[in-house]
Amino acid sequence: MKSSGFKIDSFATMNGWTEHEKTSALIRLVEQFPCLWDPSCNQYCDRYVRQQSFQNIADAMEMSVQDIKAKWHSLRSYFGFMKNGALNRRANLPRWQHYEEMKYLENVIVPRKRNDHVYNSEPTSTNGKEGMHKLPNSSGTWILKKLF
């Protein structure tokens, strides 16, 4: 059964499997193809090998490659979020039902550095506003802000 778009309902009930069982199966299958998750794998950058690996998983699960990729991206992102959240909170490991199954990703998912500090701002004297800093905002324009 191939679908044109990712649908959680069809994913959860296909072949009578629960969403948890289907997700666990996907995690175990992806683990068997290091080229999909391990940057140190020689074939990690080989698009053809990666595509074939996703196709093999899709065939095994009777799903489309598009659905498999979408679900895997979601799982990998959420694992990284949970892993980084635990590091930032210095708390115990998060309690997510698939966290333990995905621990093979622990050494390959590296937390990104957060840029909570000011981006190379310099004091400016624009329109008589001494001590103000020129900072980029989310829309790509600049704003003036007093930092202290």
Disulfide bonds with the S-S distance in Angstrom:
none
